């Protein structure tokens, strides 16, 4: 059950890649694979919940959107909501729970308003990273593991020419489409020109053609520690960058020297897919060994239970449940509590 939102999003993505391919032949490989990438995410055989998610997006009300604020900490879609539209939209958006990356607001200050209070205060991470980025204006940007797309929208708000978000999650893909449904209403009514610069391809990084060299900036935030081969991930990121392009890498780290790396025996903070947690010094060495230059660490922050927590829109266990109740500086497995570093490097 596809609606105009998904159909229009796919058409805009195709036209964007077609325009790229006319200038850079490497983009033709993306065009060839695009139908498969987009069809797979809708296949019930691959994702049992896909039809239900699609139905939720298709039934969202068509609001009159006055403007969209992509440069707010809360991504804000200013639109009047009747009582029935408010109830309908809230119920449908909650069918797409859990919402992990955000926050988002749909409505206005004078009437009904839906505030999607996500598990993560993703705006806090953006505040820490944004001051150190090369200006995104006019750049092609790839956001690897972009979740529901919050940071991708913020990149567009920073005037990136085009943002491609990739993430293989069927749920996150449809959450993005739900937000895009409302963002798109602004364009349809003559406001918010340029919001269609943000696109979503539901694939992991390893599915992309190698050595595409299409992007000026590549973000990988919260991905590296999930990779069994961190060096392979770094090489894949490097292959998507143009010469002189910028990598923004955010990942879990631990304290220590250049040879310090934690390999969790089983789970880390109840995650069973965490493989390597290097020190900042070790991570700098990894990036240099992978061929990056001008590597620098711009931020280190311990994740707090104010930044990652349960909400009405994410009711499952969150960070507080994964820490030692007697010593919050440790996970329940006894490892150092989550600390994240952001490094920036050049190809």
N, C-alpha and C positions, 0 to 999 in steps of 0.2 A: 504494500500500500504506500506508494510513493506520492509525495505532494510536491507542489511547485518549489518549495524550499530546496529540497535535495536535488531535484532536476536542474534548477537554476544554478545551484552551487557547482554541480558537476560540469555544466556547460561553461561557466566562467573559468573553472580550472582548466578545462580543455583548451579554451581560447588563449589563456595565459601561456600554457606550455607550447601551443602552436606558434604564438608570437616569438617565444624564446627560440624555438627550433629554427625559425627563419633567419635568426641571427647567429645561433650556435648549434651546430649539428648534434652535440651531445644530448640535447633536449629531445631529439627524436626517439631515443631509447626510452625516455619517460613516457612519451606519447604512446608508443607501442604497447607498453605494459599497463597503461592507465585503465583500460576497460577491465582487465583481470583484477586489478587492485580494487576497483570500485564495485565490481560484481561480487567478489568474494565476501565482502563485509555484510552484504544483504542476504547471503545464502543461509537459509535456516539449517542446512546440513552442517555448516561451519559454526553458526552462532544461533542457538535455539531461541534466544530472546530477540533476535533481530526484527522479526515481524511486529512484535509488541512495541519495541522502541520506535520503529518507523510509524506505527499507528499513532503513538503519542505526539510525535512531531507533526504529523499530518493534521491532527485535530486542534492544534494550538490556534487561538483566535487571531484574526488579522487586525491588528491594532493600527491606529493612526499615530505614527511615531514622529514627534517634533524634532528630536535630535538624539544623537548617540554620543556619549562622552567616553572616548577610548583612553583619554589621558587622566582619568580619575582613578584613585586607588580602588574604589568600587566601580566596576564597569557599569555605566548607567545608561539605560534606555528610557528616555523621557517620553511617556505616552499615557494618556488618560485611560483608566480601566473602569468599566462599569462593574457593579457588584457581581454580575453573572460572569463577565470576562475574568475578573479576579479569581473567582472560585474555579472556573474552568482551567485557567492557565496554571494556577497553583496545583491543582490535582494532577494535571498532566506532567508538569515538571517534577512532581514528587514521584511519579512513576519511573523517572529516570535516575532515582537515587541509587547509590550514594553519590553526592556531589563532593568532590575532593579538592578541586582547585578553583579559586575564585577570590573575592566575592563578586556577585552580580546583583543588579537591582533593575526591576522592570516596573514602571509606573511613574508617579510624580509625587511631589511633596504635599500637594493640595488634595489628594484623594487616595484611592487604593494604591498600594505599592507592594510588590513582592521582593523581599530581600533574601537572596539565596546565600545563606551564611555557610560557606563551605568548610570542610575539615581544616584545610590549610588557609592561613592568611597569606595567600600567594603575593599579595601586594607588599608585604614586608620583605619578601625575597627580592622583588623588583626594585624596591627602594634601596636595598643594599647593593644591587648590581648596576643599576642604570647609570649612576654617576661616573662609572669607569669605562663605559662602552664608547667605542668610536661612534660618532653620530650615525644614526640609522637612516637618516634622510636619504632617499634615493637608492637604498641598498636592497638587494635580494637577500632574504633571510630564510634560513632553514631552522626550525625549532624541533629538535629530536626528542621524542617522548613527551610531547606537549600537552598530554592529558586532554581536558575538555577545551583547551584553547585560550585560557585566560592570558597567559604571557604572550601568545601570538597576537591577540587583540591589542595588548599594550605596545607591542612592537609596531603595529600599524599606527597606533596613536602617536608613536615617536616618528612618524612620517616615513617608515620603510616603504620602498616602492612596491614590493611584493613579499608576503610572508607565506611560506609553506610549512604547515604543521604536519608532522608524521607521528602516529601512534597506532599500534595494532588493536587497541581496545574497541570493541563494538559499542560498548556503553559510552565511552568518551566521545566517539565519533558522533553519536546521536545527541549527546549533550551539546556538542559544538553546533550541530545543525539546529537545535532548539534555540540557542542564542542567536544564531545567524538568521533564523526565521524573523525575529524581532528587529535585528539590525537591518535586515533587508527591507523591512517596511519603510525605513527612513529613506533609503535610496529610491524606493518606488514612488515616494511622495515628493521627491525633488530635494531632499535634505541629505546631509551626511555623505556627500560625494567622496568616493574613494574607499568605502568600507569593504568593497569586494576585492581589495588587495589581499585579504586573508583567506587562505584555502587550507583544506585538510585532506591528506591522503592517509587512509587507514592501513599503514604498513610499518614494520620495523625498519630500522636503518639498514640492516643486512639485506633487505629486499630491493634496495635502490641500486641502480646501475653503478658500478664502481668507477671511481675517477671521473665523476660527472663535471666537476669544476664549474658549477653553475652559481655558487653563492658567495656573496661578499662577507657575510657573517653567518656562522653556524653556532647554535646554542645546543648544549647537551647538559640538562639540569636534572639531577636525580636519576641518572641512568647508569653511569659507569660501574657502580658497585653491584648492579644486577648482571653484569656481563662476566661470563666465565673466563673470557680472554680480554682483559682490559686493553692490551696493546692492539689487538685486532679492532676493537672499537675506536681507538684513537686513529688508526690508519683509515678506517672507514669515514670518520669525521673529516680527516684531512683531505680525502679524495673528493669531498663535496665542495671544498673551498677553491676559489680562484687563487692564483698566486698573489701573495700579499694579503689574503683574506684573514679574518679574525675569528678565532675560536673562543667561545665562552663556555667554560666547563665548571659545573658545580656538582660536588659529590660529597659523600661522607668521608671524613678523615679522622685520624687519631693523633694525639701528641707523639712526638718522637723525632728521631734523626733521619738521615738520608736513606737508611736501610730498614726503617721501621714499617712493617706492613702487618695488619691483623687479618688473619684468615679464620673466620668463625667456624668452630667445629661443627655446629649444626645450625641453629637459628641465631639471628641477631635482631634484638627487639621484636621477637616473634616472626620475623621475616625469614623464610627458608630459602630465599634466592639472593642472599648477600654473600659475595665471594671474596672481595678484596677491599680493605679499608687502609689506604696508605697514609703516612704522615704527609704534611704539605711538602716537606723537603723531598720525600720520595716521589710524590706526584709531579713535582717540577722536573725531577730526573726522568720520569717516564715520558713526559711531554717532549723533553729535549731529545731523548733517545728515539722518539717517534718522528723526529725531524722538525718539530716546531721551534720557533725562535721568539726572542723577546718575551719569555714566559714570566709572568708575575702573578703573585697572589694578591687579590684586592680585597678579600673579605674572609673572615673566619667567624662563625657564630654557632654557639650551642643552641640547638633547637629547644624551645620552651613549650610548656603545655598550654601557653596562651597562643602560640603560633600554630600548633597542631593539636586539635581537640575534637571531641564529639560536638555535634550541633543537631539542630532539628532536621538538617538536610544530610547529615551523615551520623547515623545513630549507632554505628558499630563501635567496637573497641578502637581506641586511638592511643596516642603516645603515653598518656598517664597510665594506661593499662599495661604498657610494655616496659615500664621502669620499675626498679626495685622499690617497693613501698617504704622500706626503711632507709634507703640511700638513693635518692633520685639522680645522683651522679653516675649511677650504673644502670644498665639494662637488667631485666629480670634474669638474664643468663649470666650476669656478672661482668659483662664487658663495659667499657666506657660509654656513657650515654651519647646519643647522636650529636655530632658536631659536623658542621658543613663548611666547606671552603669553596670559594669561587676563584678560579684562575683564568687569566686571559692570555692568549698567545697568538702569534702570527705564523702563517704558513710560509 
